[in-house]
Amino acid sequence: MLEFAGEGDALAVRLLQQSAAEASALIGRLTDLGATRLCLMGGLGEPLRPWLPASALRHLCQPLGDAMDGAVLLARQQPNSILS
């Protein structure tokens, strides 16, 4: 899809625009709720950045780890966890 959008395919461009709008709305809601550090993860995280408005981009930072790091952190925070 990214390749086709780069070539100007109207459907691919609309899909990326809609994805960016939805991500931007989610970023806005999370910051409204007090989130101070947000990052995009997954295969479309970085490629979606150019499609996001500046208002969303200013809230994004680089991930401090990957999904496994996050899972281990959450497990350590749970009472009676084998990792705590």
C-alpha positions as CSV (number, residue, x, y, z in Angstrom):
1,M,0.0,0.0,0.0
2,L,2.8,2.4,0.8
3,E,4.4,1.8,-2.5
4,F,1.2,2.5,-4.3
5,A,0.5,5.6,-2.3
6,G,4.0,6.8,-3.2
7,E,3.1,6.3,-6.9
8,G,-0.1,8.4,-6.4
9,D,-2.7,5.6,-6.3
10,A,-5.9,7.3,-5.1
11,L,-7.2,4.4,-3.0
12,A,-3.8,3.8,-1.3
13,V,-3.5,7.5,-0.5
14,R,-7.1,7.6,0.9
15,L,-6.3,4.6,3.1
16,L,-3.2,6.2,4.5
17,Q,-5.0,9.5,5.1
18,Q,-7.7,7.7,7.0
19,S,-5.2,5.6,9.0
20,A,-3.3,8.8,9.9
21,A,-6.6,10.6,10.9
22,E,-7.6,7.7,13.1
23,A,-4.1,7.5,14.7
24,S,-4.1,11.3,15.2
25,A,-7.5,11.1,16.9
26,L,-6.2,8.3,19.2
27,I,-3.1,10.3,20.0
28,G,-5.2,13.3,20.8
29,R,-7.5,11.4,23.1
30,L,-4.5,9.8,24.9
31,T,-2.9,13.2,25.5
32,D,-6.2,14.6,26.7
33,L,-6.2,11.8,29.3
34,G,-2.7,12.7,30.4
35,A,-0.4,10.5,28.4
36,T,3.0,12.2,28.1
37,R,5.0,9.7,26.1
38,L,3.5,8.0,23.1
39,C,5.2,6.0,20.3
40,L,4.1,4.3,17.2
41,M,5.0,0.6,17.0
42,G,4.6,-2.1,14.5
43,G,5.3,-2.4,10.8
44,L,3.3,0.7,9.8
45,G,4.4,2.9,12.8
46,E,7.3,4.7,11.1
47,P,5.9,4.7,7.5
48,L,2.7,6.4,8.9
49,R,4.6,9.4,10.4
50,P,4.7,11.5,7.2
51,W,1.0,11.2,7.0
52,L,0.4,12.5,10.5
53,P,-0.3,16.2,11.3
54,A,2.2,18.2,13.2
55,S,-0.2,18.3,16.2
56,A,0.1,14.5,16.5
57,L,3.8,14.3,15.7
58,R,4.8,16.6,18.6
59,H,3.5,14.0,21.1
60,L,5.5,11.1,19.7
61,C,8.8,9.8,20.9
62,Q,11.0,6.8,20.0
63,P,10.1,3.5,21.8
64,L,12.3,2.6,24.8
65,G,12.0,-1.1,23.9
66,D,10.0,-3.6,21.9
67,A,6.8,-5.5,22.6
68,M,8.6,-8.1,24.6
69,D,10.2,-5.4,26.9
70,G,6.7,-4.1,27.5
71,A,5.3,-7.5,28.3
72,V,8.1,-8.2,30.8
73,L,7.6,-4.8,32.4
74,L,3.9,-5.4,32.8
75,A,4.5,-8.9,34.2
76,R,7.0,-7.5,36.8
77,Q,4.3,-5.0,38.0
78,Q,1.8,-7.8,38.7
79,P,1.6,-9.1,42.3
80,N,2.7,-12.8,42.6
81,S,4.4,-12.6,39.2
82,I,7.3,-15.1,38.7
83,L,9.2,-12.1,37.4
84,S,8.7,-9.7,40.3
